[in-house]
Amino acid sequence: MVTKKVCTGCKEEKDLTEFNKDSFSADKRRWKCKLCEAELIKKKRLKHINNKQCKECGKDRLCGSSVCIDCFFKQIARNLKLSPQELKNKLEEQNFRCFYTNTLLLPGINASLDHIIPKSKGGSNELNNLVWVDFSVNRMKNNLDLETFYSNYSSVLIEYKRLASLESSEVQQSKLNYVLGLN
């Protein structure tokens, strides 16, 4: 039984345990070891990033991000066991606005999900316990319940709302279109 193969990447003879089961081509003549395979994936991702393509799938990425809009939602959904479409719909329902401050949310830049009732206080990952918020606001809220959050940060939230209202809706829509690649 064959226990060694030559990697077509580094040209070294290696034990079969240094190869992934699916690391060979369909004709089973072009094997790449785990290290060479990882390096190839890394190079492909860098190429995508340098070409303004998503590091995950190669589609056009969000401006200011390393992933496309679909992969942005997939990454977040994966941790929450929700569908990417549910999260996208939630952001659209909120009109791309922060739940707490009405700040424009730009996926891949400042949009993040908050648990209204923090998980540390019994909250769930269910969609009705999640809202899209500005990343910096989410960091402030941390694991506070809503009542404590509002009482501790009301003046900051009022200032965020004031600043959000200063920017015209045309400018905000232009920013959103730019990030989403709709310009």
C-alpha positions as CSV (number, residue, x, y, z in Angstrom):
1,M,0.0,0.0,0.0
2,V,1.3,3.5,-0.9
3,T,1.9,5.6,2.2
4,K,3.8,8.5,0.6
5,K,3.1,10.9,-2.3
6,V,5.0,13.7,-3.9
7,C,3.4,17.1,-3.4
8,T,3.0,18.9,-6.8
9,G,3.5,22.2,-4.9
10,C,6.7,21.8,-3.0
11,K,7.9,18.7,-4.9
12,E,8.7,16.9,-1.6
13,E,7.8,13.3,-0.9
14,K,5.5,13.3,2.2
15,D,3.5,10.9,4.2
16,L,-0.2,10.6,3.2
17,T,-1.3,12.1,6.6
18,E,0.2,15.4,5.3
19,F,-2.5,15.6,2.6
20,N,-6.2,16.3,2.9
21,K,-8.5,13.6,1.5
22,D,-9.7,16.1,-1.1
23,S,-6.4,17.7,-1.9
24,F,-5.9,15.9,-5.2
25,S,-7.3,16.7,-8.6
26,A,-10.0,14.7,-10.3
27,D,-7.4,12.6,-12.1
28,K,-5.6,11.9,-8.8
29,R,-2.2,12.9,-10.3
30,R,-1.8,16.4,-8.8
31,W,-1.6,16.1,-5.0
32,K,-0.8,19.2,-2.8
33,C,0.2,18.8,0.8
34,K,-1.8,20.7,3.5
35,L,0.9,23.5,3.7
36,C,0.9,24.1,-0.1
37,E,-2.8,24.0,-0.2
38,A,-3.1,26.6,2.6
39,E,-0.6,28.8,0.8
40,L,-2.5,28.5,-2.4
41,I,-5.8,29.6,-0.6
42,K,-3.9,32.5,1.0
43,K,-2.6,33.7,-2.3
44,K,-6.1,33.4,-3.9
45,R,-7.5,35.5,-1.0
46,L,-4.8,38.1,-1.3
47,K,-5.4,38.3,-5.1
48,H,-9.1,38.9,-4.4
49,I,-8.3,41.6,-1.9
50,N,-5.9,43.3,-4.2
51,N,-8.4,43.2,-7.0
52,K,-11.2,44.5,-4.8
53,Q,-12.8,41.1,-4.7
54,C,-14.3,39.3,-1.7
55,K,-11.7,37.1,0.0
56,E,-14.3,34.4,0.4
57,C,-15.9,34.1,-3.0
58,G,-14.3,36.5,-5.4
59,K,-17.4,38.7,-6.0
60,D,-17.0,42.5,-5.7
61,R,-16.5,43.3,-2.1
62,L,-18.0,46.0,0.0
63,C,-16.1,49.2,0.0
64,G,-13.9,49.3,3.1
65,S,-14.3,45.6,3.8
66,S,-12.6,42.4,2.7
67,V,-15.9,40.6,1.9
68,C,-18.9,41.1,-0.4
69,I,-22.4,41.8,1.0
70,D,-23.4,38.1,0.8
71,C,-20.4,36.9,2.7
72,F,-20.8,39.7,5.3
73,F,-24.2,38.3,6.2
74,K,-23.0,34.7,5.9
75,Q,-20.2,35.3,8.5
76,I,-22.6,36.8,11.0
77,A,-25.4,34.3,10.4
78,R,-23.0,31.4,10.9
79,N,-22.4,32.3,14.5
80,L,-26.1,32.9,15.2
81,K,-27.6,29.9,13.4
82,L,-29.8,32.2,11.4
83,S,-30.0,32.6,7.6
84,P,-28.1,35.4,5.9
85,Q,-31.3,36.5,4.3
86,E,-33.0,37.0,7.7
87,L,-30.2,39.3,8.8
88,K,-30.2,41.2,5.5
89,N,-34.0,41.6,5.7
90,K,-33.6,42.9,9.3
91,L,-31.1,45.5,8.2
92,E,-33.4,46.6,5.3
93,E,-36.4,46.7,7.7
94,Q,-34.4,49.1,9.8
95,N,-33.7,51.2,6.7
96,F,-29.9,50.7,7.2
97,R,-30.3,52.8,10.5
98,C,-29.0,52.2,14.0
99,F,-31.7,51.0,16.3
100,Y,-30.6,53.3,19.1
101,T,-29.2,56.4,17.2
102,N,-30.6,56.4,13.7
103,T,-27.0,56.6,12.4
104,L,-26.6,55.3,8.9
105,L,-25.3,51.7,9.0
106,L,-22.8,50.7,6.4
107,P,-22.3,46.9,6.1
108,G,-18.6,46.0,6.6
109,I,-17.8,49.4,8.1
110,N,-20.0,50.2,11.1
111,A,-22.9,47.8,11.1
112,S,-23.1,45.3,13.9
113,L,-25.7,43.2,15.6
114,D,-26.8,43.8,19.2
115,H,-28.7,41.5,21.5
116,I,-31.4,43.6,23.0
117,I,-31.4,41.4,26.1
118,P,-27.7,40.4,26.3
119,K,-26.9,36.7,26.1
120,S,-25.1,37.0,29.5
121,K,-28.5,38.0,31.0
122,G,-30.6,35.2,29.4
123,G,-31.1,36.7,25.9
124,S,-31.3,34.5,22.9
125,N,-30.0,34.6,19.3
126,E,-33.6,34.7,18.0
127,L,-34.2,37.4,15.4
128,N,-36.7,39.2,17.7
129,N,-33.8,39.8,20.2
130,L,-31.4,41.2,17.6
131,V,-31.1,44.7,16.2
132,W,-28.6,46.3,13.8
133,V,-26.6,49.1,15.5
134,D,-23.6,51.2,15.0
135,F,-20.5,49.3,16.0
136,S,-19.3,52.0,18.5
137,V,-22.8,52.1,20.1
138,N,-22.7,48.3,20.4
139,R,-19.3,48.5,22.2
140,M,-20.8,51.1,24.6
141,K,-23.9,49.0,25.4
142,N,-21.7,45.9,25.9
143,N,-23.8,43.6,28.1
144,L,-26.0,46.2,29.7
145,D,-29.8,45.8,29.7
146,L,-31.7,48.6,27.9
147,E,-32.8,50.5,31.0
148,T,-29.2,50.7,32.3
149,F,-27.8,51.5,28.8
150,Y,-30.3,54.4,28.3
151,S,-29.8,55.8,31.7
152,N,-26.0,55.7,31.5
153,Y,-25.6,56.8,27.9
154,S,-28.6,59.0,27.2
155,S,-26.6,62.2,26.5
156,V,-24.2,60.3,24.2
157,L,-27.2,58.7,22.3
158,I,-28.8,62.1,21.9
159,E,-25.6,63.5,20.5
160,Y,-25.3,60.6,18.0
161,K,-28.9,61.3,16.9
162,R,-28.1,65.0,16.5
163,L,-25.1,64.2,14.4
164,A,-27.0,61.7,12.3
165,S,-29.7,64.3,11.6
166,L,-27.1,66.8,10.3
167,E,-26.2,64.8,7.2
168,S,-28.7,65.1,4.3
169,S,-30.5,62.0,3.2
170,E,-28.9,62.4,-0.3
171,V,-25.4,62.2,1.2
172,Q,-26.3,59.2,3.4
173,Q,-27.9,57.4,0.4
174,S,-24.8,58.2,-1.7
175,K,-22.6,56.7,1.1
176,L,-24.7,53.6,1.3
177,N,-24.7,53.1,-2.5
178,Y,-20.9,53.6,-2.6
179,V,-20.3,50.9,0.1
180,L,-22.7,48.5,-1.5
181,G,-21.1,49.2,-4.9
182,L,-24.2,50.6,-6.5
183,N,-22.6,53.8,-7.8
